[in-house]
Amino acid sequence: MSSSASSVVNGGISFWYTDDGIPAVREPLSGDATADVVIVGGGYTGLWTAYYLKKAAPFLRITVLEQKFCGYGASGRNGGWLYNGIAGRDRYAGLHGREAAVRLQKAMNDTVTEVITVTGAEGIEADVHRGGVLEVATTPAQLARLKAFHEHELSYGEKDRELYGARETAERIRVADAVGSTWTPHGARLHPVKLVKGLAAVVESLGVTVHECTPVTEIRPRHAVTPYGTVRAPYVLRCTEGFTASLKGQKRTWLPMNSSMIATEPLTDDQWAAIGWDGRETLGDMAHAYMYAQRTADGRIALGGRGVPYRFGSRTDNDGRTQPATIEALHEILTRFFPALAGVRVAHAWSGVLGVPRDWCATVTLDRSTGLGWAGGYVGSGVATANLAARTLRDLVQQDSGQAGRTELTDLPWVDHKVRKWEPEPFRWLGVHGMYATYRTADRRERLHPGTESSRLAKVADRLAGRH
């Protein structure tokens, strides 16, 4: 790597917080309290849910409880991909029919526009640039997968998606060895922390009570229990994503999968000229152990992928510190994609967790008998999905309380989806680490032995993961 590990800012939650600053922490809960709705978790899902509920019913007393500060988790550490991907769509098509899955996909397509529209209307400056999503192939096997993926997306109604060959791809971005790409307009780059900070300020201005430094240790019907007191409410909504395992009784509900990122120093004009990327699309690839990247508003490349995929016992990190080997691996991806950047310094590295259900399906649920609701399991696609989940939770609460009837969102196939728990340790640790080791081996074999067929090892990993 062009810079020593000691010169890289490692952790500190994320580059986005280094760039925009750690927020002043709001007051913790000061004793027992009551509300109409209590939301556990101050990330995108919780804050969007508070926003839409308060907008729909201003009279509601809504309290948000956050263990650290709003955006401390994935909402302040992600890659800034606002896009239309959703976890579990194919499984929902199998369970509920193709038409239901198409409706879910259309809702996700519309969600990208919804987030951009609302942030603009509320004056949230989040460095949003709608350049779409470009996913590239760099080997024959990746190209075959890319073409199949492209056709698969068209089959779910995405008629504005485009397929490019090597020359057209190079006109957009010069990725070494790129042999093709697919592009969708349903995507945008943004600054994750500016979005979550702005959203928290907006919900407070609407009259929502936000308590930070208030960890919820247990959720039970009509109760959210914290060390500082219990909040009682008819509805308790769990919006904790990758931190769900820390709650009593939720250890095996969603697995906290780890993802890591690096951000470069700002590139020069000449370096950008060598790369292209004038459209500022979010960038991904068709590797089994995929990467994701964006061109930031201040002229850096922020790039992520899997490092150490999972910590034993569903543990999560404190400040995003990342192993040197992971930083090296991400830098290798950067320079393999863009050889002209071999001398560019990595300025920051960080990690965070995302929520993964056992069947890899995102879900939204409200149990009418208990008033308990939850949304999440986004498997890394949460920047947009959290917004759709929040609007769905709003409709479910309003439907249950008699303020509204069924809506298009409450009829989507991910509502009330049931999934079994993850295996106990050490089986889930062995399984997850084995899965990603197999994916990496499959990618390496495809690079070293080019062929149009995907490595059979990847299919073994898919079965191990329970994705198919």
ZATI-128756 format. One record per residue (C-alpha): residue number from 1; chain; x, y, z. Coordinates in nm, 2 decimals, padded with zeros to 4 digits. Layout:
# ZATI-128756
NUM,A,X,Y,Z .
...
***
This chain:
# ZATI-128756
1,A,00.00,00.00,00.00 .
2,A,00.12,00.35,-00.07 .
3,A,00.10,00.46,00.29 .
4,A,00.19,00.28,00.61 .
5,A,-00.09,00.15,00.83 .
6,A,00.01,00.41,01.09 .
7,A,-00.08,00.70,00.86 .
8,A,-00.43,00.57,00.79 .
9,A,-00.71,00.70,01.02 .
10,A,-00.84,00.37,01.14 .
11,A,-01.19,00.36,01.30 .
12,A,-01.32,00.68,01.45 .
13,A,-01.66,00.53,01.35 .
14,A,-01.63,00.63,00.99 .
15,A,-01.47,00.87,00.74 .
16,A,-01.81,01.04,00.71 .
17,A,-01.79,01.15,01.07 .
18,A,-01.44,01.27,01.03 .
19,A,-01.56,01.47,00.74 .
20,A,-01.88,01.61,00.90 .
21,A,-01.80,01.59,01.27 .
22,A,-01.94,01.39,01.56 .
23,A,-02.27,01.53,01.67 .
24,A,-02.35,01.68,02.01 .
25,A,-02.52,01.40,02.20 .
26,A,-02.88,01.44,02.31 .
27,A,-02.99,01.38,02.66 .
28,A,-03.06,01.02,02.78 .
29,A,-03.39,00.90,02.92 .
30,A,-03.43,01.04,03.27 .
31,A,-03.68,00.79,03.41 .
32,A,-04.00,00.60,03.33 .
33,A,-04.20,00.75,03.05 .
34,A,-04.50,00.69,02.83 .
35,A,-04.56,00.75,02.46 .
36,A,-04.80,00.64,02.18 .
37,A,-04.51,00.49,01.98 .
38,A,-04.16,00.41,02.10 .
39,A,-03.90,00.34,01.84 .
40,A,-03.58,00.15,01.94 .
41,A,-03.29,00.26,01.72 .
42,A,-03.19,00.60,01.59 .
43,A,-03.07,00.50,01.24 .
44,A,-03.24,00.54,00.91 .
45,A,-03.52,00.30,00.98 .
46,A,-03.61,00.45,01.32 .
47,A,-03.58,00.81,01.21 .
48,A,-03.77,00.76,00.89 .
49,A,-04.04,00.58,01.08 .
50,A,-04.07,00.86,01.33 .
51,A,-04.07,01.11,01.04 .
52,A,-04.35,00.95,00.85 .
53,A,-04.56,00.87,01.15 .
54,A,-04.54,01.22,01.28 .
55,A,-04.62,01.37,00.94 .
56,A,-04.92,01.14,00.91 .
57,A,-05.05,01.19,01.26 .
58,A,-04.90,01.50,01.43 .
59,A,-05.08,01.43,01.75 .
60,A,-04.88,01.11,01.82 .
61,A,-04.63,01.11,02.11 .
62,A,-04.33,00.94,01.96 .
63,A,-04.01,00.86,02.14 .
64,A,-03.69,00.74,01.98 .
65,A,-03.43,00.55,02.20 .
66,A,-03.08,00.52,02.07 .
67,A,-02.79,00.34,02.25 .
68,A,-02.51,00.58,02.14 .
69,A,-02.61,00.86,01.91 .
70,A,-02.83,00.87,01.59 .
71,A,-02.64,00.72,01.30 .
72,A,-02.38,00.55,01.52 .
73,A,-02.44,00.21,01.34 .
74,A,-02.47,00.13,00.97 .
75,A,-02.65,00.46,00.89 .
76,A,-02.33,00.65,00.96 .
77,A,-02.09,00.40,00.82 .
78,A,-02.23,00.27,00.49 .
79,A,-02.11,00.33,00.13 .
80,A,-02.37,00.60,00.05 .
81,A,-02.55,00.39,-00.21 .
82,A,-02.91,00.50,-00.24 .
83,A,-03.03,00.24,-00.48 .
84,A,-03.32,00.00,-00.57 .
85,A,-03.17,-00.33,-00.45 .
86,A,-03.37,-00.53,-00.20 .
87,A,-03.28,-00.85,-00.02 .
88,A,-03.50,-01.15,-00.08 .
89,A,-03.69,-01.05,-00.39 .
90,A,-03.65,-01.39,-00.57 .
91,A,-03.76,-01.58,-00.26 .
92,A,-04.07,-01.36,-00.23 .
93,A,-04.15,-01.43,-00.59 .
94,A,-04.14,-01.80,-00.51 .
95,A,-04.36,-01.76,-00.20 .
96,A,-04.61,-01.50,-00.33 .
97,A,-04.58,-01.51,-00.71 .
98,A,-04.39,-01.30,-00.96 .
99,A,-04.65,-01.02,-00.96 .
100,A,-04.60,-00.95,-00.59 .
101,A,-04.23,-00.94,-00.63 .
102,A,-04.26,-00.70,-00.92 .
103,A,-04.47,-00.47,-00.70 .
104,A,-04.20,-00.48,-00.44 .
105,A,-03.93,-00.39,-00.69 .
106,A,-04.14,-00.10,-00.83 .
107,A,-04.18,00.03,-00.47 .
108,A,-03.80,00.01,-00.43 .
109,A,-03.75,00.20,-00.76 .
110,A,-03.99,00.47,-00.64 .
111,A,-03.81,00.49,-00.31 .
112,A,-03.50,00.63,-00.46 .
113,A,-03.70,00.92,-00.59 .
114,A,-03.89,00.95,-00.25 .
115,A,-03.57,00.99,-00.05 .
116,A,-03.43,01.25,-00.29 .
117,A,-03.75,01.44,-00.29 .
118,A,-03.80,01.45,00.09 .
119,A,-03.44,01.54,00.16 .
120,A,-03.47,01.83,-00.08 .
121,A,-03.81,01.94,00.06 .
122,A,-03.67,01.92,00.42 .
123,A,-03.35,02.11,00.34 .
124,A,-03.12,01.82,00.42 .
125,A,-02.79,01.88,00.23 .
126,A,-02.65,01.52,00.19 .
127,A,-02.43,01.56,-00.12 .
128,A,-02.69,01.37,-00.33 .
129,A,-02.60,01.31,-00.69 .
130,A,-02.83,01.09,-00.90 .
131,A,-02.59,00.92,-01.14 .
132,A,-02.75,00.57,-01.12 .
133,A,-02.57,00.24,-01.04 .
134,A,-02.31,00.09,-01.27 .
135,A,-02.20,-00.27,-01.21 .
136,A,-01.90,-00.40,-01.41 .
137,A,-01.77,-00.74,-01.52 .
138,A,-01.39,-00.80,-01.54 .
139,A,-01.37,-01.17,-01.63 .
140,A,-01.56,-01.39,-01.88 .
141,A,-01.75,-01.56,-01.59 .
142,A,-01.85,-01.22,-01.44 .
143,A,-01.97,-01.11,-01.79 .
144,A,-02.19,-01.42,-01.81 .
145,A,-02.33,-01.34,-01.47 .
146,A,-02.38,-00.98,-01.55 .
147,A,-02.58,-01.05,-01.86 .
148,A,-02.80,-01.30,-01.67 .
149,A,-02.84,-01.04,-01.39 .
150,A,-02.93,-00.77,-01.64 .
151,A,-03.20,-00.99,-01.80 .
152,A,-03.32,-01.09,-01.45 .
153,A,-03.37,-00.73,-01.36 .
154,A,-03.56,-00.66,-01.68 .
155,A,-03.80,-00.95,-01.59 .
156,A,-03.89,-00.76,-01.27 .
157,A,-04.01,-00.46,-01.48 .
158,A,-03.70,-00.25,-01.48 .
159,A,-03.73,-00.14,-01.85 .
160,A,-03.49,00.16,-01.82 .
161,A,-03.19,-00.05,-01.73 .
162,A,-02.91,-00.05,-01.99 .
163,A,-02.64,-00.31,-02.09 .
164,A,-02.30,-00.19,-02.21 .
165,A,-02.01,-00.36,-02.38 .
166,A,-01.64,-00.29,-02.31 .
167,A,-01.62,00.02,-02.52 .
168,A,-01.94,00.18,-02.38 .
169,A,-01.82,00.09,-02.02 .
170,A,-01.49,00.26,-02.08 .
171,A,-01.67,00.57,-02.20 .
172,A,-01.83,00.60,-01.85 .
173,A,-01.54,00.47,-01.63 .
174,A,-01.21,00.32,-01.71 .
175,A,-01.19,00.01,-01.50 .
176,A,-00.90,-00.22,-01.59 .
177,A,-01.01,-00.53,-01.78 .
178,A,-01.38,-00.43,-01.78 .
179,A,-01.56,-00.63,-02.05 .
180,A,-01.91,-00.51,-01.99 .
181,A,-02.15,-00.34,-01.74 .
182,A,-02.51,-00.28,-01.66 .
183,A,-02.65,00.05,-01.55 .
184,A,-02.98,00.15,-01.38 .
185,A,-03.10,00.51,-01.33 .
186,A,-03.25,00.40,-00.99 .
187,A,-02.96,00.50,-00.78 .
188,A,-02.77,00.79,-00.63 .
189,A,-02.46,00.87,-00.43 .
190,A,-02.50,01.05,-00.10 .
191,A,-02.31,01.14,00.22 .
192,A,-02.46,00.90,00.48 .
193,A,-02.38,01.11,00.79 .
194,A,-02.52,01.43,00.65 .
195,A,-02.84,01.24,00.57 .
196,A,-02.88,01.09,00.92 .
197,A,-02.79,01.41,01.10 .
198,A,-03.03,01.61,00.89 .
199,A,-03.31,01.35,00.94 .
200,A,-03.26,01.35,01.32 .
201,A,-03.28,01.73,01.33 .
202,A,-03.60,01.72,01.12 .
203,A,-03.78,01.47,01.34 .
204,A,-03.69,01.66,01.65 .
205,A,-03.83,01.98,01.49 .
206,A,-04.15,01.80,01.43 .
207,A,-04.19,01.72,01.80 .
208,A,-04.04,01.37,01.82 .
209,A,-03.86,01.30,02.15 .
210,A,-03.51,01.16,02.08 .
211,A,-03.31,01.01,02.37 .
212,A,-02.95,00.91,02.30 .
213,A,-02.70,00.73,02.52 .
214,A,-03.00,00.51,02.62 .
215,A,-02.94,00.14,02.54 .
216,A,-03.25,-00.07,02.53 .
217,A,-03.18,-00.40,02.70 .
218,A,-03.52,-00.57,02.65 .
219,A,-03.83,-00.52,02.44 .
220,A,-04.15,-00.68,02.55 .
221,A,-04.52,-00.60,02.47 .
222,A,-04.58,-00.23,02.53 .
223,A,-04.24,-00.19,02.71 .
224,A,-03.89,-00.07,02.61 .
225,A,-03.66,-00.14,02.90 .
226,A,-03.34,00.07,02.95 .
227,A,-03.10,00.12,03.25 .
228,A,-03.25,00.46,03.30 .
229,A,-03.62,00.37,03.30 .
230,A,-03.89,00.20,03.09 .
231,A,-04.09,00.36,02.82 .
232,A,-04.44,00.23,02.79 .
233,A,-04.64,00.26,02.47 .
234,A,-04.90,00.07,02.27 .
235,A,-04.65,00.02,01.99 .
236,A,-04.29,-00.07,02.03 .
237,A,-04.10,-00.08,01.70 .
238,A,-03.76,-00.25,01.68 .
239,A,-03.53,-00.07,01.43 .
240,A,-03.19,-00.20,01.54 .
241,A,-03.06,-00.38,01.22 .
242,A,-02.71,-00.52,01.29 .
243,A,-02.73,-00.45,01.66 .
244,A,-03.04,-00.66,01.71 .
245,A,-02.84,-00.95,01.87 .
246,A,-02.77,-00.73,02.17 .
247,A,-03.13,-00.74,02.28 .
248,A,-03.26,-01.00,02.52 .
249,A,-03.39,-01.30,02.34 .
250,A,-03.27,-01.18,02.00 .
251,A,-02.92,-01.33,01.99 .
252,A,-02.99,-01.55,01.68 .
253,A,-03.25,-01.33,01.51 .
254,A,-03.03,-01.14,01.26 .
255,A,-02.66,-01.20,01.22 .
256,A,-02.44,-00.89,01.24 .
257,A,-02.24,-00.92,00.92 .
258,A,-01.93,-00.70,00.91 .
259,A,-01.84,-00.48,00.61 .
260,A,-01.53,-00.26,00.58 .
261,A,-01.44,00.05,00.38 .
262,A,-01.15,00.27,00.28 .
263,A,-01.15,00.63,00.16 .
264,A,-00.86,00.77,-00.04 .
265,A,-00.71,01.11,-00.02 .
266,A,-00.88,01.36,-00.27 .
267,A,-00.77,01.27,-00.63 .
268,A,-00.61,01.53,-00.86 .
269,A,-00.78,01.65,-01.18 .
270,A,-00.53,01.44,-01.38 .
271,A,-00.61,01.13,-01.18 .
272,A,-00.98,01.18,-01.24 .
273,A,-00.91,01.24,-01.61 .
274,A,-00.73,00.90,-01.62 .
275,A,-01.03,00.72,-01.46 .
276,A,-01.33,00.90,-01.61 .
277,A,-01.63,00.85,-01.38 .
278,A,-01.78,01.18,-01.48 .
279,A,-02.13,01.05,-01.42 .
280,A,-02.05,00.98,-01.06 .
281,A,-02.24,00.66,-01.07 .
282,A,-02.22,00.43,-00.77 .
283,A,-01.99,00.15,-00.87 .
284,A,-02.01,-00.23,-00.81 .
285,A,-01.89,-00.55,-00.97 .
286,A,-02.00,-00.90,-01.04 .
287,A,-01.75,-01.08,-00.81 .
288,A,-01.89,-01.33,-00.56 .
289,A,-01.73,-01.13,-00.28 .
290,A,-01.84,-00.80,-00.43 .
291,A,-01.71,-00.45,-00.39 .
292,A,-01.90,-00.12,-00.38 .
293,A,-01.77,00.23,-00.43 .
294,A,-01.86,00.59,-00.48 .
295,A,-01.70,00.91,-00.60 .
296,A,-01.74,01.15,-00.31 .
297,A,-01.85,01.51,-00.33 .
298,A,-01.50,01.62,-00.22 .
299,A,-01.32,01.41,-00.49 .
300,A,-01.22,01.09,-00.31 .
301,A,-01.30,00.73,-00.38 .
302,A,-01.48,00.55,-00.09 .
303,A,-01.47,00.17,-00.15 .
304,A,-01.59,-00.12,00.05 .
305,A,-01.62,-00.50,00.07 .
306,A,-01.61,-00.78,00.32 .
307,A,-01.32,-00.79,00.56 .
308,A,-01.36,-01.01,00.87 .
309,A,-01.72,-01.11,00.79 .
310,A,-01.84,-01.20,01.13 .
311,A,-01.73,-01.19,01.50 .
312,A,-01.79,-01.49,01.72 .
313,A,-02.10,-01.47,01.93 .
314,A,-02.26,-01.19,01.72 .
315,A,-02.03,-00.93,01.87 .
316,A,-02.01,-00.58,01.72 .
317,A,-01.72,-00.34,01.72 .
318,A,-01.70,-00.01,01.92 .
319,A,-01.55,00.24,01.69 .
320,A,-01.51,00.08,01.35 .
321,A,-01.14,-00.01,01.38 .
322,A,-01.04,-00.24,01.09 .
323,A,-00.76,-00.50,01.06 .
324,A,-00.46,-00.40,00.85 .
325,A,-00.51,-00.71,00.63 .
326,A,-00.85,-00.58,00.54 .
327,A,-00.72,-00.24,00.45 .
328,A,-00.46,-00.40,00.23 .
329,A,-00.72,-00.62,00.06 .
330,A,-00.95,-00.32,-00.02 .
331,A,-00.65,-00.12,-00.15 .
332,A,-00.57,-00.41,-00.37 .
333,A,-00.92,-00.40,-00.52 .
334,A,-00.88,-00.02,-00.57 .
335,A,-00.56,-00.05,-00.76 .
336,A,-00.67,-00.36,-00.96 .
337,A,-00.97,-00.16,-01.08 .
338,A,-00.77,00.16,-01.13 .
339,A,-00.39,00.09,-01.18 .
340,A,-00.33,00.46,-01.23 .
341,A,-00.41,00.51,-00.86 .
342,A,-00.13,00.28,-00.73 .
343,A,00.03,00.57,-00.55 .
344,A,-00.28,00.72,-00.40 .
345,A,-00.29,00.73,-00.02 .
346,A,-00.56,00.56,00.18 .
347,A,-00.67,00.83,00.42 .
348,A,-00.93,00.64,00.63 .
349,A,-01.05,00.29,00.70 .
350,A,-01.35,00.18,00.90 .
351,A,-01.60,-00.11,00.95 .
352,A,-01.96,-00.16,01.06 .
353,A,-02.23,-00.43,01.08 .
354,A,-02.54,-00.50,00.88 .
355,A,-02.83,-00.72,00.96 .
356,A,-02.86,-01.06,00.79 .
357,A,-03.17,-01.29,00.84 .
358,A,-03.12,-01.66,00.80 .
359,A,-03.30,-01.66,00.46 .
360,A,-03.14,-01.33,00.35 .
361,A,-03.48,-01.16,00.32 .
362,A,-03.56,-00.81,00.44 .
363,A,-03.88,-00.79,00.64 .
364,A,-04.14,-00.55,00.80 .
365,A,-04.37,-00.68,01.07 .
366,A,-04.63,-00.56,01.31 .
367,A,-04.78,-00.81,01.56 .
368,A,-05.13,-00.67,01.63 .
369,A,-05.17,-00.88,01.94 .
370,A,-04.87,-00.74,02.12 .
371,A,-04.80,-00.40,01.95 .
372,A,-04.45,-00.52,01.87 .
373,A,-04.31,-00.43,01.53 .
374,A,-03.98,-00.44,01.35 .
375,A,-03.81,-00.38,01.02 .
376,A,-03.47,-00.47,00.89 .
377,A,-03.25,-00.75,00.77 .
378,A,-03.15,-00.54,00.47 .
379,A,-02.83,-00.74,00.40 .
380,A,-02.64,-00.42,00.30 .
381,A,-02.91,-00.25,00.09 .
382,A,-03.05,-00.04,00.37 .
383,A,-03.00,00.32,00.26 .
384,A,-03.31,00.32,00.04 .
385,A,-03.48,00.01,00.19 .
386,A,-03.50,00.16,00.53 .
387,A,-03.72,00.44,00.39 .
388,A,-03.96,00.19,00.23 .
389,A,-03.97,-00.01,00.55 .
390,A,-04.04,00.30,00.75 .
391,A,-04.34,00.40,00.53 .
392,A,-04.46,00.05,00.56 .
393,A,-04.44,00.05,00.94 .
394,A,-04.63,00.38,00.94 .
395,A,-04.91,00.23,00.73 .
396,A,-04.92,-00.09,00.95 .
397,A,-04.95,00.12,01.27 .
398,A,-05.22,00.34,01.12 .
399,A,-05.41,00.04,01.00 .
400,A,-05.39,-00.13,01.34 .
401,A,-05.50,00.18,01.52 .
402,A,-05.79,00.24,01.29 .
403,A,-05.65,00.56,01.14 .
404,A,-05.62,00.40,00.79 .
405,A,-05.70,00.09,00.60 .
406,A,-05.49,-00.14,00.39 .
407,A,-05.25,00.02,00.15 .
408,A,-05.03,-00.08,-00.14 .
409,A,-04.73,-00.09,00.11 .
410,A,-04.90,-00.31,00.36 .
411,A,-04.98,-00.56,00.08 .
412,A,-04.62,-00.60,-00.02 .
413,A,-04.49,-00.95,00.01 .
414,A,-04.22,-00.88,00.27 .
415,A,-04.48,-00.78,00.53 .
416,A,-04.51,-01.03,00.81 .
417,A,-04.25,-01.26,00.66 .
418,A,-04.14,-01.53,00.90 .
419,A,-03.78,-01.67,00.91 .
420,A,-03.61,-01.92,01.13 .
421,A,-03.32,-01.82,01.36 .
422,A,-02.95,-01.86,01.29 .
423,A,-02.77,-02.17,01.42 .
424,A,-02.60,-02.15,01.76 .
425,A,-02.23,-02.10,01.79 .
426,A,-01.98,-02.22,01.68 .
427,A,-02.18,-02.33,01.37 .
428,A,-02.28,-01.99,01.25 .
429,A,-01.92,-01.86,01.29 .
430,A,-01.78,-02.15,01.10 .
431,A,-02.05,-02.12,00.83 .
432,A,-02.01,-01.75,00.77 .
433,A,-01.63,-01.76,00.76 .
434,A,-01.64,-02.07,00.54 .
435,A,-01.89,-01.91,00.30 .
436,A,-01.68,-01.60,00.24 .
437,A,-01.35,-01.79,00.22 .
438,A,-01.52,-02.00,-00.05 .
439,A,-01.65,-01.69,-00.24 .
440,A,-01.30,-01.54,-00.24 .
441,A,-01.15,-01.86,-00.37 .
442,A,-01.41,-01.88,-00.64 .
443,A,-01.33,-01.52,-00.75 .
444,A,-00.95,-01.59,-00.75 .
445,A,-01.00,-01.90,-00.97 .
446,A,-01.22,-01.71,-01.21 .
447,A,-00.94,-01.45,-01.25 .
448,A,-00.66,-01.70,-01.29 .
449,A,-00.85,-01.95,-01.51 .
450,A,-01.08,-01.74,-01.73 .
451,A,-01.39,-01.92,-01.85 .
452,A,-01.76,-01.83,-01.90 .
453,A,-01.89,-02.05,-01.63 .
454,A,-01.91,-01.94,-01.27 .
455,A,-01.69,-02.14,-01.03 .
456,A,-01.87,-02.43,-00.88 .
457,A,-01.73,-02.32,-00.54 .
458,A,-01.97,-02.02,-00.55 .
459,A,-02.27,-02.25,-00.58 .
460,A,-02.15,-02.44,-00.27 .
461,A,-02.12,-02.11,-00.08 .
462,A,-02.47,-02.01,-00.19 .
463,A,-02.61,-02.33,-00.05 .
464,A,-02.41,-02.29,00.27 .
465,A,-02.55,-01.94,00.31 .
466,A,-02.91,-02.04,00.25 .
467,A,-02.95,-01.78,-00.03 .
468,A,-03.11,-02.03,-00.27 .
***
